[in-house]
Amino acid sequence: MKKDLHPENYRLVAFKDMSNEKVFITRSCAPSKETITVDGVEYPVVKLEVSSYSHPFFTGKMKFVDTAGRVDKFRNKYKAHYEKVAANK
């Protein structure tokens, strides 16, 4: 293995899919302030909105995920514009 190939903080990290609570552990240098205990071992945890456990490509199920309310924010931001367009029709 090449010398100094990986960062010094390269370690085992638990990634948690927040849409279905699945957890998988892999090596990473992703920063994390929180920890989680899996099988009696404590790992730093990185929370994900979508992973292979919940992505439609891997599950074969189409599912609309709007965790941040992006659609509502967009509609509220451009509400006046849409009303003007509808009134001119």
DRENDO-918759 format. One record per atom (N, C-alpha, C): residue number from 1; x, y, z; residue in three letters. Coordinates in nm, 3 decimals. Atoms other than C-alpha are relative to their C-alpha. Layout:
<nodes>
(NUM,(X,Y,Z),"ALA");
...
</nodes>
This chain:
<nodes>
(1,(0.085,-0.117,0.000),"MET");
(1,(0.000,0.000,0.000),"MET");
(1,(0.090,0.124,0.000),"MET");
(2,(-0.079,-0.122,0.007),"LYS");
(2,(0.128,0.347,-0.081),"LYS");
(2,(0.001,0.073,0.133),"LYS");
(3,(-0.014,-0.077,-0.123),"LYS");
(3,(0.256,0.556,0.205),"LYS");
(3,(-0.080,0.130,-0.011),"LYS");
(4,(0.079,-0.125,-0.008),"ASP");
(4,(0.029,0.850,0.311),"ASP");
(4,(-0.112,0.006,-0.103),"ASP");
(5,(0.108,0.004,0.099),"LEU");
(5,(-0.248,0.737,0.075),"LEU");
(5,(-0.133,0.046,0.061),"LEU");
(6,(0.126,-0.033,-0.066),"HIS");
(6,(-0.534,0.773,0.325),"HIS");
(6,(0.020,0.105,0.107),"HIS");
(7,(-0.011,-0.098,-0.109),"PRO");
(7,(-0.606,1.057,0.567),"PRO");
(7,(0.015,-0.071,0.134),"PRO");
(8,(-0.023,0.059,-0.132),"GLU");
(8,(-0.518,0.998,0.931),"GLU");
(8,(-0.130,-0.035,0.073),"GLU");
(9,(0.126,0.025,-0.070),"ASN");
(9,(-0.882,1.010,1.044),"ASN");
(9,(-0.088,-0.102,-0.073),"ASN");
(10,(0.071,0.105,0.071),"TYR");
(10,(-0.985,0.721,0.814),"TYR");
(10,(-0.033,-0.111,0.099),"TYR");
(11,(0.042,0.094,-0.103),"ARG");
(11,(-1.190,0.492,1.040),"ARG");
(11,(-0.135,-0.061,-0.037),"ARG");
(12,(0.133,0.058,0.021),"LEU");
(12,(-1.505,0.279,1.062),"LEU");
(12,(-0.106,0.102,0.042),"LEU");
(13,(0.108,-0.095,-0.025),"VAL");
(13,(-1.819,0.496,1.044),"VAL");
(13,(-0.132,-0.068,-0.032),"VAL");
(14,(0.135,0.052,0.025),"ALA");
(14,(-2.187,0.401,1.069),"ALA");
(14,(-0.078,0.105,-0.078),"ALA");
(15,(0.087,-0.087,0.079),"PHE");
(15,(-2.411,0.553,0.801),"PHE");
(15,(-0.143,-0.045,0.023),"PHE");
(16,(0.139,0.033,-0.034),"LYS");
(16,(-2.779,0.569,0.897),"LYS");
(16,(-0.095,0.067,-0.099),"LYS");
(17,(0.102,-0.049,0.092),"ASP");
(17,(-3.057,0.604,0.638),"ASP");
(17,(-0.120,0.044,0.084),"ASP");
(18,(0.105,-0.053,-0.087),"MET");
(18,(-3.310,0.829,0.812),"MET");
(18,(-0.141,-0.031,-0.050),"MET");
(19,(0.133,0.030,0.050),"SER");
(19,(-3.600,0.728,0.587),"SER");
(19,(-0.049,-0.138,0.043),"SER");
(20,(0.043,0.134,-0.042),"ASN");
(20,(-3.599,0.365,0.703),"ASN");
(20,(0.082,-0.056,0.116),"ASN");
(21,(-0.077,0.035,-0.119),"GLU");
(21,(-3.353,0.355,0.998),"GLU");
(21,(0.102,-0.112,-0.023),"GLU");
(22,(-0.103,0.101,0.028),"LYS");
(22,(-3.114,0.108,0.823),"LYS");
(22,(0.138,0.060,0.028),"LYS");
(23,(-0.136,-0.044,-0.032),"VAL");
(23,(-2.750,0.130,0.933),"VAL");
(23,(0.099,-0.093,-0.069),"VAL");
(24,(-0.109,0.080,0.054),"PHE");
(24,(-2.440,0.015,0.748),"PHE");
(24,(0.132,0.064,0.041),"PHE");
(25,(-0.129,-0.045,-0.050),"ILE");
(25,(-2.079,0.040,0.855),"ILE");
(25,(0.105,-0.020,-0.108),"ILE");
(26,(-0.107,0.005,0.098),"THR");
(26,(-1.789,0.119,0.626),"THR");
(26,(0.110,0.096,0.041),"THR");
(27,(-0.109,-0.091,-0.031),"ARG");
(27,(-1.458,0.301,0.633),"ARG");
(27,(-0.025,0.136,-0.065),"ARG");
(28,(0.021,-0.135,0.051),"SER");
(28,(-1.475,0.678,0.590),"SER");
(28,(0.079,0.099,0.083),"SER");
(29,(-0.060,-0.109,-0.077),"CYS");
(29,(-1.318,1.005,0.696),"CYS");
(29,(-0.101,0.114,0.012),"CYS");
(30,(0.107,-0.100,-0.013),"ALA");
(30,(-1.656,1.187,0.700),"ALA");
(30,(-0.007,0.048,0.145),"ALA");
(31,(0.006,-0.052,-0.137),"PRO");
(31,(-1.680,1.419,1.002),"PRO");
(31,(-0.135,-0.030,0.066),"PRO");
(32,(0.123,0.027,-0.074),"SER");
(32,(-1.935,1.340,1.272),"SER");
(32,(0.019,0.037,0.146),"SER");
(33,(-0.003,-0.034,-0.142),"LYS");
(33,(-2.014,1.476,1.617),"LYS");
(33,(-0.082,-0.098,0.083),"LYS");
(34,(0.087,0.095,-0.069),"GLU");
(34,(-2.271,1.206,1.702),"GLU");
(34,(0.057,-0.141,-0.010),"GLU");
(35,(-0.040,0.140,0.003),"THR");
(35,(-2.217,0.839,1.781),"THR");
(35,(-0.123,-0.089,0.010),"THR");
(36,(0.107,0.099,-0.008),"ILE");
(36,(-2.429,0.525,1.759),"ILE");
(36,(0.066,-0.132,0.041),"ILE");
(37,(-0.051,0.130,-0.042),"THR");
(37,(-2.385,0.182,1.918),"THR");
(37,(-0.066,-0.108,-0.086),"THR");
(38,(0.046,0.110,0.084),"VAL");
(38,(-2.414,-0.115,1.681),"VAL");
(38,(0.070,-0.127,0.048),"VAL");
(39,(-0.053,0.128,-0.050),"ASP");
(39,(-2.368,-0.468,1.819),"ASP");
(39,(0.102,0.021,0.113),"ASP");
(40,(-0.085,-0.025,-0.115),"GLY");
(40,(-2.210,-0.326,2.135),"GLY");
(40,(0.125,0.082,-0.027),"GLY");
(41,(-0.117,-0.081,0.036),"VAL");
(41,(-1.951,-0.116,1.949),"VAL");
(41,(-0.049,0.139,-0.038),"VAL");
(42,(0.039,-0.138,0.027),"GLU");
(42,(-1.970,0.264,1.935),"GLU");
(42,(0.074,0.052,-0.124),"GLU");
(43,(-0.055,-0.056,0.124),"TYR");
(43,(-1.919,0.430,1.594),"TYR");
(43,(-0.046,0.144,-0.017),"TYR");
(44,(0.051,-0.130,0.041),"PRO");
(44,(-1.937,0.787,1.468),"PRO");
(44,(-0.111,-0.026,-0.102),"PRO");
(45,(0.113,0.023,0.091),"VAL");
(45,(-2.266,0.819,1.275),"VAL");
(45,(-0.017,0.119,-0.094),"VAL");
(46,(0.032,-0.099,0.102),"VAL");
(46,(-2.342,1.007,0.952),"VAL");
(46,(-0.141,-0.031,-0.047),"VAL");
(47,(0.140,0.021,0.037),"LYS");
(47,(-2.712,1.054,0.878),"LYS");
(47,(-0.021,0.034,-0.147),"LYS");
(48,(0.027,-0.015,0.143),"LEU");
(48,(-2.830,1.013,0.519),"LEU");
(48,(-0.150,0.011,-0.024),"LEU");
(49,(0.141,-0.005,0.039),"GLU");
(49,(-3.160,1.106,0.355),"GLU");
(49,(-0.033,-0.115,-0.093),"GLU");
(50,(0.022,0.107,0.097),"VAL");
(50,(-3.121,0.846,0.078),"VAL");
(50,(0.125,-0.086,-0.005),"VAL");
(51,(-0.110,0.094,0.018),"SER");
(51,(-2.905,0.535,0.054),"SER");
(51,(-0.048,-0.110,-0.094),"SER");
(52,(0.042,0.110,0.087),"SER");
(52,(-2.914,0.213,-0.145),"SER");
(52,(-0.119,-0.076,0.059),"SER");
(53,(0.115,0.064,-0.064),"TYR");
(53,(-3.172,0.088,0.109),"TYR");
(53,(-0.131,0.070,-0.034),"TYR");
(54,(0.124,-0.073,0.024),"SER");
(54,(-3.422,0.359,0.011),"SER");
(54,(-0.008,0.063,-0.139),"SER");
(55,(0.001,-0.062,0.132),"HIS");
(55,(-3.324,0.480,-0.339),"HIS");
(55,(-0.085,-0.083,-0.097),"HIS");
(56,(0.089,0.073,0.091),"PRO");
(56,(-3.586,0.390,-0.605),"PRO");
(56,(0.073,-0.091,-0.100),"PRO");
(57,(-0.074,0.084,0.095),"PHE");
(57,(-3.320,0.252,-0.842),"PHE");
(57,(0.031,-0.136,0.060),"PHE");
(58,(-0.037,0.125,-0.065),"PHE");
(58,(-3.216,-0.014,-0.590),"PHE");
(58,(-0.120,-0.074,0.057),"PHE");
(59,(0.115,0.065,-0.062),"THR");
(59,(-3.556,-0.082,-0.430),"THR");
(59,(-0.107,-0.038,-0.101),"THR");
(60,(0.103,0.025,0.099),"GLY");
(60,(-3.769,-0.076,-0.745),"GLY");
(60,(-0.132,0.066,0.035),"GLY");
(61,(0.122,-0.068,-0.043),"LYS");
(61,(-4.027,0.136,-0.561),"LYS");
(61,(0.018,0.150,-0.017),"LYS");
(62,(-0.006,-0.145,0.015),"MET");
(62,(-4.099,0.494,-0.658),"MET");
(62,(-0.061,0.063,0.125),"MET");
(63,(0.044,-0.063,-0.123),"LYS");
(63,(-4.133,0.716,-0.355),"LYS");
(63,(0.044,0.144,-0.004),"LYS");
(64,(-0.031,-0.143,-0.001),"PHE");
(64,(-4.149,1.095,-0.326),"PHE");
(64,(0.048,0.038,0.139),"PHE");
(65,(-0.057,-0.041,-0.127),"VAL");
(65,(-3.921,1.227,-0.052),"VAL");
(65,(0.025,0.150,-0.006),"VAL");
(66,(-0.019,-0.144,-0.007),"ASP");
(66,(-3.943,1.596,0.035),"ASP");
(66,(0.024,0.037,0.145),"ASP");
(67,(-0.026,-0.018,-0.142),"THR");
(67,(-3.778,1.610,0.375),"THR");
(67,(0.022,0.145,0.039),"THR");
(68,(-0.030,-0.139,-0.034),"ALA");
(68,(-3.679,1.974,0.356),"ALA");
(68,(-0.113,0.094,-0.036),"ALA");
(69,(0.111,-0.086,0.039),"GLY");
(69,(-4.014,2.104,0.226),"GLY");
(69,(0.035,0.087,-0.119),"GLY");
(70,(-0.048,-0.079,0.113),"ARG");
(70,(-3.846,2.222,-0.094),"ARG");
(70,(-0.112,0.040,-0.095),"ARG");
(71,(0.111,-0.030,0.091),"VAL");
(71,(-4.162,2.202,-0.302),"VAL");
(71,(-0.085,0.113,0.056),"VAL");
(72,(0.079,-0.106,-0.062),"ASP");
(72,(-4.358,2.415,-0.055),"ASP");
(72,(0.075,0.132,0.000),"ASP");
(73,(-0.080,-0.122,0.003),"LYS");
(73,(-4.073,2.668,-0.032),"LYS");
(73,(-0.004,0.063,-0.140),"LYS");
(74,(0.004,-0.049,0.137),"PHE");
(74,(-4.067,2.696,-0.412),"PHE");
(74,(-0.135,0.061,-0.033),"PHE");
(75,(0.134,-0.051,0.028),"ARG");
(75,(-4.443,2.739,-0.437),"ARG");
(75,(-0.027,0.131,0.072),"ARG");
(76,(0.019,-0.125,-0.074),"ASN");
(76,(-4.447,3.007,-0.166),"ASN");
(76,(0.081,0.114,-0.059),"ASN");
(77,(-0.087,-0.103,0.055),"LYS");
(77,(-4.157,3.193,-0.325),"LYS");
(77,(-0.057,0.058,-0.130),"LYS");
(78,(0.050,-0.043,0.130),"TYR");
(78,(-4.322,3.211,-0.668),"TYR");
(78,(-0.152,0.008,-0.008),"TYR");
(79,(0.145,-0.005,-0.005),"LYS");
(79,(-4.685,3.229,-0.556),"LYS");
(79,(-0.054,0.123,-0.073),"LYS");
(80,(0.047,-0.124,0.064),"ALA");
(80,(-4.728,3.592,-0.669),"ALA");
(80,(0.015,-0.010,-0.151),"ALA");
(81,(-0.022,0.015,0.144),"HIS");
(81,(-4.582,3.510,-1.012),"HIS");
(81,(-0.106,-0.090,-0.061),"HIS");
(82,(0.101,0.090,0.052),"TYR");
(82,(-4.819,3.218,-1.061),"TYR");
(82,(-0.137,0.065,-0.002),"TYR");
(83,(0.129,-0.069,-0.002),"GLU");
(83,(-5.117,3.433,-0.960),"GLU");
(83,(-0.011,0.100,-0.114),"GLU");
(84,(0.000,-0.094,0.112),"LYS");
(84,(-5.019,3.697,-1.218),"LYS");
(84,(-0.021,-0.073,-0.132),"LYS");
(85,(0.012,0.078,0.122),"VAL");
(85,(-4.984,3.435,-1.491),"VAL");
(85,(-0.142,-0.053,-0.014),"VAL");
(86,(0.136,0.055,0.005),"ALA");
(86,(-5.320,3.279,-1.404),"ALA");
(86,(-0.102,0.110,-0.028),"ALA");
(87,(0.092,-0.109,0.022),"ALA");
(87,(-5.492,3.619,-1.403),"ALA");
(87,(0.004,0.050,-0.144),"ALA");
(88,(-0.015,-0.046,0.139),"ASN");
(88,(-5.359,3.704,-1.753),"ASN");
(88,(-0.053,-0.099,-0.102),"ASN");
(89,(0.050,0.102,0.094),"LYS");
(89,(-5.496,3.386,-1.910),"LYS");
(89,(-0.144,0.022,-0.034),"LYS");
</nodes>
